Amino acid sequence: MDWQPERIPEPTPEILEFADPEVLPPLELVLVKGISLDLEVPQDANLPIALADVSVPSFQADAAEVQMPLMEQIKRELENVGDEDLKPARIQMGLLFIGVSALLLMSLLLYITAMHPGLTVKQQMLRYWSEYVGFVGLGVAGLMMLGREAMRSPQISEEGDR
């Protein structure tokens, strides 16, 4: 019963020939002139700020004067924003923090189980404690935001009704 392993010849690696890279021409520096900075804005565009004509030579001097009416309008609109108007945004941000935290924790758990299946729970905690603490902290911050909104007293009207 003489059994000898069969020898498999090693395949010779195939030598690949690559094309030579294309030689790019050197970069040339071009002077930028004020006239070449014209902005093409469609007339029906809904822009948050008013754009002045850039090709006008006195653009820098008149820019502040052109923007002042717009800035005053924005200031008047922001003065009307109250605490009650911002409540939905604060609740959404708290829920976003909690959701992102849960997603990141599940991603970390999936990564650990897929890439390091041999680690014990103790080894996992020793190796990935900083990520775990950061993700849990993000979720706690979201819970604190929601708790703050829940404990906030409702606005009392002038008659004293709640």
N, C-alpha and C positions, 0 to 999 in steps of 0.2 A: 504494500500500500504506500508506494512512494507518490506523494502528492506534492507537486511543485506549482507555485503560482504562475499564472500565465503573464508574461510581460507584455505590456501595452506600450507601443512606441509613442514617445512624446511628439505631439504635432509641432512642427516648426512654425514660429510666429510669422505671419504674413507682413511683409514690409510695405507700408503705405507711403505713397508719394503724394505730397501736398503741393498745391499750386502756390507759387510765390505770391506774397501779399502785394496788393496794388499800391504803388507809390503815390502818395497824395502830394499835391503841390503845397508849398509853404503858405501859411496864412499871411494875408496882407492887411495891415491896419488901415482903416478908412476913416477919414475925419467926419464927424457927425455935425451937421449944420442944423440950426434951428428950424429952417424951412422943411427939412426932411422928416420932422417929427409930427406931421399932420395926422390927426386922428380922424378916422372915418367912422362916424356914428350914425346909424340909421335914424331918421326923423321920428319913427314910431317906437324907438327904444325906450323902455321904462327904466331909467337910471336913477340911482339914489342921490347922486350929486349932479349939479349942472357943470358941464364941461365948456370952458371958454375956447375961443379959437387960438390954437397953439402957434399958428403961423404969424400972429401979430407980434411985432417986436416988443411992444410994451406989455407983454403978457404977465411977466413977474410983478410989475408994479400994480397992475389992475386986478390981479387974482384975488386979493383979499377983499376988494370992494365988490367984486362980482359974487363972491361966495357969502357975503354977510347976510343978505336977505334969506338965503337958504338956511344958514346956521340959526338965525332967529326963529324961523319956522320950526326947525327941529327942536330947538330949546322949548318953544311953546308946547309942542306935542309931548315932550318928555315930562313937562311939569304936570300934565294931566294924568300921568300914569300913577296909580295908587298901589297900596299894599294888596288890595283885593284883586287887582289885575294881574299881579305876579304870582298869586297862589297856585294856579295850574302849572306854571312853569317850574315852580319849586317842587311840586309833587312829582312831575314828570322826571325831573333830575334825580330825585331820590329813588324812584323806581328804576331809572336807568343805571344808577350806581349798583343797586341790588342785582339787577339782571346781568350786568357785565361781570360782577363778582361771581355769580353762580356759574356763568358760562366759562369763565377762566378757571374756576375750581374744577369743573367737570373736564375741561381740556387738560388740566394738570393731571387729574386722576387717569384719564385715558392715556396720556403720554407715559405715565409711570408704569401702568399695567402693560402697555404695548411694547415699550422699549426696554424696560427693566423688570421682567416677570419674576426673576429670582430674588428680588429684594423683599425682606420682611417689612412689616409695618414700621418697626423701629428704624430700620435702615432708610426707608423712604422718608420718614420724618427728619432724620439726621441730614439727609442729602438735600431735601427740598423744603426745608423749614422757612426759608426767607420768602420764597414764592407764595407758600401757603399763608404766611402771616400777612403779606401784602394784599392778597386777594380777599382774605377774611376782613382785613381792615377797610377795604373798599366797600364791602357789603355793610359793615357796621356804620360807616359814614352815611350810606344811603338810608339805613334804618334811623339814624339820628335825624336826618333831614325830614323824614316822614313823621317821626315822633314830634319834632318841633312844630310841624304844620298842624298835627292833630291837637297839640296842647295850646295852640294860639287861640286867644279869645276872639269871638266874632265881633265885628264892628257894631258899636252901639249907636243907634240912631238918636236924633235930637229929642224924641219923645221919651226915650229910655226903654223902648221895647227891644226885645231880643229876638 
